[in-house]
Amino acid sequence: MITKVIKIQDQKGLLRMLPTIAADVPDDIFIATSNSRCAKADVYVKEGDHVKIGQVIGMRHAGFFDQPIHATVSGTFVGFEKHYHRSGKLVDFFKIHNDHLDEWDEALKPRTDEEIAALSKEDITKILCDFASVGLGGSSFPTHVKFNTDKPIKTILINGVECEPYITADKRLMLEKPEEIIEGMQIIGKAFNCKDIRLCIKSKYHDIRQVYTEILKRYPDSGISVCPIGNFYPQGWEVAVIKSATGIQIPSGRLPSEFGIIDFNVSTAHGIYQAVRLNRPVVDRFISVTGDGVRFPSNFKVRVGTPIGSLLEKCGGYAEPEKEKIFILGGPMMGASLPSDDCIITKTVTSVIVLNARKDVEMPCIRCGTCVLSCPAGLEPKQIMDAVKANDKSRVKALNPLRCVECGLCSYVCTSHIRVTDYVRRAKILAKLP
């Protein structure tokens, strides 16, 4: 969803400085049965069953992996309700009535230093699989699949760039949980027997650099360093991070592991710490609730399964409530636009953005070429759009739209307000057809 707004950087700059608020856990929590990668699920509980935090209540199924579903509160499973998922789809959610006792599954005991030292890469991979560890920057790609590579890894990159407008959750996490993030990085380094681990951040984040430079003095043999890189969008894109941090350009269709590199979002590294050290799934996450449509933009630590309506109340409700609102889960450039605020915080939600709607009138393309100049993947969005309009499948395939990362820049820079990215998305579907 691309929406042009004013004073984005002013609001993001302010939000970065605001401490995180621990949001109250609501009376009812909702856990998605399916997600963008797992279309089907088995249910392991029945109505009226008492569940505890961390208990497996179901199993999602994807094409090449299964993913356990964990309860994030203790209480009573009361049935299913439909709500909007971060993918933008209306899906079934487990509804758990919270007993506010926060009872954990008794089997989930933290590991000692000795137990962690004895873990092999295979052991760590299984732990991440059992706790459904995924990319928490929004990709939701299973972490254990990344760990399964047999390629030797020489460099590990931890992506803390957070380059989209508005979002500040990763920065607050880095400032407020540095020791836990560092331990997560050490666990990743242990698994891959790698001593070159770089925390990649924007070069303008002097505060993060100072904090980690000081704390890392306590870990002289960790191999962890802070790696300041660019301040531009989409610097957080995997390929851009790798190029800026290592000088290596990953060709389209190739995996970073083939070049001795593996990368994880900083929130994912924190989730790995929780899985391996604390022996528990991710049940809380840091998110930003922001945009010109809320009165008081805020950073929250939120229980997974929280309806966003309760967070909007904590932000003082809507600013200018008489105006139509746009709801985006994730960043404004690559996030999912939702038709209402009836959606749920899942563990891959980085932000909730509420904007006052603005009507942009689409005009004819003036062939300025700005979309081509802005494309980080080196594509020709205008040509792709024309091929889609003509339904010319062979031309679409020749233009290679599958290289598109859907960063949204072609739509953002379009002087004619054409939603070019939407045409490229349609082209990607056409390109996959026989």
N, C-alpha and C positions, 0 to 999 in steps of 0.2 A: 504494500500500500504506500503510495507516494503522495504526500500532502505538503505543499510549500507553506511554511509558517515563518513568522518573524521572531527575532530575539531568541532563536534556538540556543545559541552559545551562551547568552546571558543566563538562561534558565538552567542549562546543564552545568555551567560554572558554579552557580549557587548551590545546586543539588549535590554536587561533588563534596561540598564542605559540610553538608548537614549530616549529623550522626544517624545511625540506623536505629529505628524504633522497633522493638519487639512487639509485633501485632498480637492482640488477643486471639486465642484459638477459638473459633466459633462453635456453636452448639452442634452443628452438623457439618461434616466433612465429606467431600466427594472425590472419589478416585476413578479415573477413566478406565473403562474396560479395554479400549483400543486406542491407538494413536496413529501417527502418520506412517509408521513403519510396521505396525502390527495390526492387522485388520480383524483378527479373530481372537477369542479368549475362552478359556475354561474357567468356571467359577467353583471355588473350593469351600464356600460357606453358604449357609441357607438363612433365610430371614429369621431373626431372633437370636442368632448366634452372637456370643460375646467374643470380641477380638481384642488383641493387644498390639501395641506399636511394634512394627517390624514383622508381624505375622504375615505369612504368605496367604493371601485370600483368593488368588487366582493366577492364571498363567496366560500371557499373551503369546500369540504365534505369528511369526513372520516367515518369509520365504526360506531363510537360512539360519534362523536362531529362534529360541524361545526366551521369554522375558517374564520373570516372576513379578506379581503385583503385590505390593506390601501395604498393610494398613499404616496410616500415619497418626492415628489416635487410638486410644483404647475406648471401647464402647460397644454399642449394639448395631449389627448390620440390619438395616430396616428395609432394604430393597434397592431398586434402581430408579434413577431419574435421568432425563435427558437434559444436557446443558451443552454450551459451546466449548469446544476444545481449542487449544492454541493453534491447531491446524486450520481453524475456521469452520470445522465440521461440527454438526450436532451429533453427539454420541451418547451412549449409555454410561452412566457413572454409578459406581457403588455409593450408596448413601450410608454413612456411619454416624449414629447419634453419639456424640462425645460425652463420656462420663466424667471428663476433666480430672481423671486420676493419673493420666500419663503413665500407665503401666506398660512396661516393655516386655516383650517375649523373653522368658527366663533364659533361653538358650543363647541370647546375644550378650556375651560377656566380652569386655575389652581385652585385647591381646597385650601381653607383656613385651618388653624389649627383647627378651630372649626368644619368645615365640615368633616375633616379627623377623628377627635375625635368621631364624631357621627356615623361613619361607622361601621356596623356589619361585622362579618365574611362573611355572605352571600352577603353583599354589595360589599366587596372587591373581592370576588370570581367572581361576575358578571362583575365588572370592568375589571378584568384580562381576562375574556372570551371575552368581547367586544373589547379589544385591542389585542387579539390574542397573549397573553403572553405565551411564550414557554421556554423550557430549552435552554439557550443561550450558554451553554458549548459545544453544538453540538448535544445533544440528540433530541431537538425539541419537547419533550414531553409537552403537554399542561399543563401550570401551574395551570389553574383553576381545572383540574381534580385532581391534588394533593391536592388542597385546599378543595376539596369536601369530604375528609375523615371524618368519624364520630368518629375516634379513638382519645382519649385524647393524646395530644402531650406534652411531658415533656422536650424534648431537640430539638432545631433547629440547624442544622449544615449548615453553608454557606461555600461551597467548593471553596477555592481560591488556590488550590494546583497547578493546571496547570502543570502536571507532564510530559507531552510529550516533546520530544526534540524540539528545535527551538522556540516553542510558548512562547510569553511574553505578549500578549495582556491583560490578566487578571491582571498581575502584574502592568502594566502601569495604568490600570483602578483603581486598588486599591490605587495606589500612587497619582493619579491625581484627583480622585473623592471620597475621603474618607467620607465627610459629606453626600453625596447623597447615598452612599452604606449603611452607618449607618442608615439613615432614612428608606431606604428600609428594612433593618433588623428589625427596630422597627415596621414597618407596618406588617411584617410577624409575629413578636411576638405578636402584638395586635390582629391579626386575630385568633391566636391559644391560646391566653391568656397564653403565655409562657414567663418565665423570665430567661430561660437558653438558650442563643443564642450564638453560638461559631463560630467565623471566623477561619476556618481551613486553615493554610498555611504551607508551608515547614519550617522546623525548621531553615534552613539556611537563610531564608528571614528576617534578623535582621532589615533591614530598614522598612519593612512593620510593623513588630511587634512594633518598636519604635514609628512610626507614629500613629498607632491606639491606643497604650497604652496611649499616650499623649492626643489624641483627646477624647478618651472615658472618661477622667477625667471630661469632660463637661457633661457627661451623667451618673451620679453616680447610678441612679436607673433603667437603661435600661436593665440590665441583660446580656449585651453583653460583651464578653471577646474574647481575641485572644488565639487560640489553636494551638500551633506549633506541627506538626506531622512529619512523615517520609519524607525523601528526595528521595525515590526510585520510580521507575516505576513498576506497575501502582498504586501508592498511591492515585491518583485522582479517581480511581474506587470507586463507591458509597460504596460497601461493605468494601473496605479497609479503606476508610475515617472513616466510622462508627466504625470499629474495633479499629483503632488507637485513635480516639477521645473519645470513650466511653467505650471501652473494650467489647462491645457487638458484637457477631458474628451473622450476619443475615443469617439464613439457606437458601439454594437455594429454590426458589419458594415462599418465604415469603416476605412481604412488611415491610419496616422499621417502618411504622406507627403502625404495630401490636406490636412493642416494644417501642412505645411512642416516636419515632424519625421521623423527617422529614428533608429532606436536599434539598438545592438549590445551583446551581452554583452562584458565586459572580456576574457575569454579569446578571444573572436572577434577583438577588436581586436589582441590579441597574435598570433593566427594570421594576420591580414592583414599585420602587420609581417613575419612569416616568409615569407609568399608573395611580397611585393613587394620587400622589402630583400634577403632571403637567397635568394629564388628557389627555394623548397622547400616541400613540403607539411608539414602538422603530423605529426610522427612521435613526439613526446613530449608528455605533458600532465601538469599538476599535478592530483592527486586526493587525497582524504581517505579513509583506511581507518579506520573507527571503529565505535562501538557498544559496548554492554555485553557483547557476545559475543566480543570480542577482548581479549587481555591488555594490549597496549600500543597504543592508538590512535595513528596516525602520519599525517604528510603525506608524500607521495611525488611525485617526478618519475618518470614511468613511460613506458616505450616502448609505443606503441600496438601491441596484439596480445599483451600479456602476460596469461597466465592468472592469475586472482586468487588461486589457491592459493599461488603463490610469494610474493605480498604478505602473505597471512595468516601465512606462516611468519616473515616479517620483523617481524610484529606479535607474535611470541611464541606464535602459535597461538591456539586458542580458550580463552576464559575459561569455566570450568565446562563442559568438553567433554561431560559426561554429559547436558546439557540439549539439547533440540531447538533448532535455530537457524532464524532467519528471515534471508534474504539479500535485500538491496535494492540495486539499482544506481540511483544518483541519490538525490534527497532522500527522506526518509521519508514526506513528504506526497504527492509526485507521481511518485516513482520506480517502477520495475518490480520486483515481487517475483518471486524465482526459487526453483525447487524445490531447488537445491543450489548448491555453490560452483564448479560446473563451468561457469564463464563467463569471458569474455574482456574485457579493457579495450579499448574502442574510443575514438576521439578525442572522442566526446560523453559519455563517462562522467565525471561530476564527483566521484563518491564510491562507495565500497563500504561499506555499513552492515550489520553483523552484530549481530543482537539475540537475546537469549535469549527464546524463545517464551513468551508468556503467553496463557492461554485466557480470552477474554471471552465470556460467555454473552449472546447476543442476547435482549433482552426486548421486550415490546410497546411501541410508541410511546406516550408519555404526552402528546403534543401540547403540548409546552412552548414550541415556537416558536424554540428556540435555533438551529436550522439556518437558519431564515429570517433571523434577526438577524445571523448570522455570514456570510452569503453575500455576497462582494464584488461579484458580478454582479447582485445584486438579484433572485434567483430564489426560488421557493418549493419547496425540495427535498422537503418532506413531500408536497405535492400531486403533484409529479412522480412520486414513489415510488408513491403510491396509483394514479395513472393507469397506470403500468407494470404493477403487480400486476393491474389490471383489464383489461390489454391494450387500453386505450382510446386508439387511435392519434390520433384527432382531438383528444382532451383533451391528450394528450402534446404535440402540435404547438402547441396554443394556449398552453401553458405555456413555450414557447420554450427548451427545454433546450440548444439549440445555443449559447446564450450562455455556458454553463458552461465554466470554464477548468480544471476538474478539480483544483482546489487541495486538495480533501480536507477542508476545514474542516467541512462538514456531518457527515461521519463522525467527525471528531475530537471535536467538541463534543457529540455525541449521548449523552445520559445513559443511553439504553437499549442502547448499544453496537451500533446498527444501522449496517450499512455503506451508508449513504445514497448515497455517491458512486457505488457500483456500480450502483444503480438509475438514477441520472442518466446514467451511461454507456450503459446499456441504452436509456434514453429517447432519447438522441442518435441511436442506430441506428434506432429506430422513427421518429423525426422525419424521417429522410432517405428513408424508404420512400414510394413513390407512394401 
